[in-house]
């Protein structure tokens, strides 16, 4: 039979365990998902103890146990994964991060979502602002964010920001740590960190795939105003040279200002397909690729029979009448890594600066003439 002292200790341990588990449930409810490592540090208990608590709560059907932590039963937050570049996650909104994004464009929505999900998991507050077209507007927006007390900046600056050398000089004078997101800068930009999709690799991936299907010449169709077009062109050219293919034409189209209607914009591309000069193409982006498929069909040509097509983006590629094979940049991952770098820098200012390129993946559908095969 247990003595009075043993009963007191046992009851005390039960109370402590119940308090810990209630704290876990509150954290999961508040954040959507937690990592055991981060919450253990916040609560001042061992990760082993907390992991056992999570196991017990999951067994009671009160949360979902996932690798590295837990998430709410009805949460759509991603499972918390410890990124190799990430520092332990601060919780309780320890940091506020300013996020500057360009106006419009569905491309940026997925990057923003990646930032949001990572911030939620780490208890970081994100303050969003939409960048202006001029350098002066961007400078003023950043000044206001810093004055408002943000600790770090995630910058997807307007793609047409000019003059570039002045923009980079300004970036080198920022008062808080900053991460460029889906943008690249030179050495003049100073102590910036950078996270971007490797668009040149993505273009090469498409060329390699089409060459593997028997095409010895691959055209590139891209928007002249896109900040990614120069990188896609470089990757396309490098892949053609490396594989010993016949150089394919590059068609640069415009969709802004006084740009012609869709049929006229793609007229040169359509004539090249009609004549047999072009039988395979990488098209940036999905909307333009879908428009091109429709124009070709109206002219009596078919995809992939007359043109094997790969699109670059994969936002709406699968919704095309002919589902489009697509190169998909890892947009959400770019946002998540950017937030991770900001948190790591704030947690340990002495850590080495990072420049991260994340590789896109190829998702094979009907428009290229192949099926059910993915190259990585």
N, C-alpha and C positions, 0 to 999 in steps of 0.2 A: 504494500500500500504506500502511495506517495505521501511524503510529509508536507506540511504547510508551505515550506520554502520552495519545494519543487513545484507545487501547484501555482504559486505566485509567478515563478520564472516561466512556466509553461504558458500561463495566461498572458504574460507580458510579451512573449514571442508571438503568440497568436495575434495580439493587438498590433504589433509591429508589422507582421506579414499582411494583415488586413489593410493597414494604412498604406503600405507600399503598393498593394494591388489597386486600391482606390486611386492612388496617385497615377498609376499606369493608365487606368481607364480614363481618368480625366485628361491626361496628356494625349491619348489616342483620340478622344472625342474632340479635343481642341485642335489638333494638328492634322488629323486624318491618318497619320502613320508616324511611327517612332522607330529609332534604332536603339537596341539594347545598350550599346556602348555609350551613346550620348546621354541617355536618360540615367544610366547608372552613375555617370560622372556628376550629373546635375543633382541627383538624390544622395550621393555620397555612399553608395552601396556597391558591392561587387557585381560585376557583370554576370557571374555564375548564379548569384542569388536572384538577380532580376530575370535572368533567362528562365529559371525555375518558376518564378511568379507568372511570367508570360505563358509558360506551358500549362500551368494550372488554370489560368483565365481562359485560354483557348479551349481546354478540356471542358470548361463550363459553358462554352458557347458564347462568351462575352466579347471576344475579339478574334480576328484572324491572325494566326501565327505565320510569319513569313521569314525567309532567310534574312538574318541580321536584326530582326525586330518584330513588329506587329503593326496591324492596321485595323481600322474600324470595319465592322461587318458590312456596312453599306457604303464604305468609302470608295471613290474611284481614284484615290491617290496611288501612285506606283509603289511597289514594294521598295523599302529603303535599302539601297545597295551602297556599300562602302566603296566609293570611287578611289582608285589609287592616287588621284591627285588631291583628294579632299582631306581637310583637317577634321577633327572631331566636331560634330555639329553643335553650335551654340543653340540654346532653346530660350523660350520666353522673350522673343524679339530683342535679343541682345544687340543686333545690328540692324541698321536701315540702309538699304541699297537703292540707289537711283538707277532707273532703267530708261535709256533714251532710245527711241525707235523711230524709223521714218514713217511718214503718213501713208496709209493705204497699203495694198499688196497683201495677198493671203500668205506669202512666204513667211512673213514675220510672225504671224499668229502662232505657229507651231513652236518657234523659238521662244516666244513669250510664255507659252504654256510650259515649256521645259524649265524656264526660270521660276515660274510660279510653283510648280510641283516641288522643285528642289528647295525653294524658300520655305514652303509650308513644312516640309520634313525637317528643316533645320531651325525653325522658329525665327526666320528672318523676315523683316518687313520690306516690301518692294514698293517704291514710289515711281510711277510711270509718267513719262512726258513724251510728247511727240515732237521730233526734231523739225526745225525750220529748214528752209532751203539754203539760207546764207550762213556763212561762218559766224557773223555777228549774232544771228538768232540762236545758233547752237551754243555760243559762248554765254549768252544771257540765260538760256535755259539751265545750263550746267551751274552757272553762278547761283541761280535761285535754289537749285537742289542742294548745293553745298551750304548755302546760307540757312536752309531749312533743317540742317543737322544730319544729312545722310553721311554714312561712313565710307562708302565706296561707290564707284560708278560702273555700270555696264553700258557700253556705248555701241549702238548700231547707228552711226551717224548717217545723215542723208547721203546717198551714193554719189550725188553730183557736187559734193562740197568742193569749192574752189576758192582760192588757189591752194593746191595740195600742200606745198611747202609751208605756207602760213598755218594751215590746219595742223600739220604735224608739230610745228613749233609751239603752237598753243597747247597741244596735248602734252607736251613735255613739261609744261608749267602747272599742271593740275595740282590742286592742294590735297587731294585724297587719292588713294589707290584706284586704278581704273583698269578695266578689262575691255578690249575691243572684241566685239561679237560679230562674226561673219564679215569682218573687215580685216584688212592687212595694212600695216604701216611700216615705214622704214625706221632707220636708226635715229632719225631726228625726233621721233616721237617720244624718246626717252624711256622711262621705266614702265611702259605699258605692258600688260600681259595680253595675250591674244588667243582666242578660240574660234576656229572656223572649220567649215566643211572643206575637204580637199577636192575642190571642183575640178581641177586638172586631172586628178586621179579618176574622178567620176566620168569625165569625158573619155579618157583612155579605156575605161571599163566598157563603155558602150561600143567603141571602135573595135576592141578585142572581141566582143561578143558577136558583132555583125560580121567581122572577118572570119570567125569560127563557123559562121553559117554559109560561107562561100563568097562573100562580097569582097572584092579587091579594091573598091573605092567607096569611101563613106563621106557624104557631104555633111556640112554643119549649117544649121539654120538657127539663128539666134537674134534676140532683140539687141539692137545697137546701144540702147540706153541702160541695159542691165549691168550692174557692177560685176556680175559673174562671167560675162561674155568673154572678156580677155583671158580669163583662166581656162574656160572651156576651150577656147581656140588654142591655147598653149598645149593643153592635154591632148586635144584632137591631133594637132600637128606632130607632137612627140610620138604618139602611138602609131600614126601612119608611117613615120620614119623608122621607128624601131621594128615594125612588122614588115617593112618593105612593101607597103601598099602603094597604089597609085594615088597621088594627092587628090583629094576631092575638093570641090568648090566650097567656099564659105559664102553663105547668103546672109547679109545683115539687114534686118528689117526694122522699121520704126513703127511704134504704136502710139506716139505722143504728138502733141501739137497739130501740125497740118498733115499728119500721116494719111495716106490713101486708104480707101476701104479695104477690107480683108482680101477680096479677090485680087485687087491690084497689088497689094503688098506682096502676095505670094506668087505673082504672075511668073517671075523669073524661075522660081523653084518648080512650078507646075510645068513650064515649058521644058525644063531639064529632065523631068520625069517622063514627060510625053515623048521626048526624042530618044529616051533610053540612056542619056548621058548619066543620069543619077538613078540608081536602083536601091540605094540604102542611105539613110540619113539619121543624124542625131538632131532633135529639134528642142530648143529651149524657148518656151516652157509648155506645160500641159495645155493651156488654153489655145496657144498657137498651133500645137500639134493637132488638137481636135478640129480646129478650124481648117487646117490643111487637109485632113482626112476628108472633111465634107466637100471641100473644093475639088479634090481629086475625084471623088465619087461623082460629083455633078458633071465632070468632064469625061466620065466613062472609064476612069482608072480605079484600081482596087489596091487596098492595103491588106496584106503584105505582098500580094502577087506582083504589083507594079512598083511598089515602094515598100521596102522593109524599114520600119520606123521604130526608133527608140526616143522617148521623150525624157527630158531632164526636169525633175521636180517630184512627180508622183503625189500631187495633191488631189487631182481629180482624174488621173489617167485611166483608172479602172472603169470610170463612168462613160468613156467613149463608146460609141456604137461598136467599134472594133476595139476591145480592151487593149490599152497601150502598154507595151513593155516600157519600163521606166527605170531610170537611175534615180534613187531616192537619197538626197542628202539627209544626214541624221540631225534634223533640225531641233527636235526636243532635247536630244543629247547635247547639242551645242549649247543650248540655254542652261541645261543642268550643270555642265562642266564650267561654264562661265560663272555661275553662282558659287560653285564649289571653290573656284580659284579666288573669288572675292573674299569668301569666308576664311579660306586658308591664309590669305595675305593679312587679314585683320587679326587672326589668331596668332600668327607668327610672322611679323614683318621681315624677319631675316631670311625667310625661306627663299630659295632661288627663284628667279623669274621664270615663267613658263610660257611657251608658245605651242599650242596644241592644234594639230590638224586631225580631224575625224574623217574617216573614209566613208563615202556613200556605198550603197549596195544596189545591185541590179535585181529587179523584180520582173521576171519573164512572163509575158502574156501573149496575146495573139498577134500583135502588130508587127513583130519582127520575123514571123515565119517559123519560130521554134515554140516549144511548149514545155512547161514543167521542169525548167532547169534554171538555177540561179548561180551566177558567178559571184564570188566574194572578193 
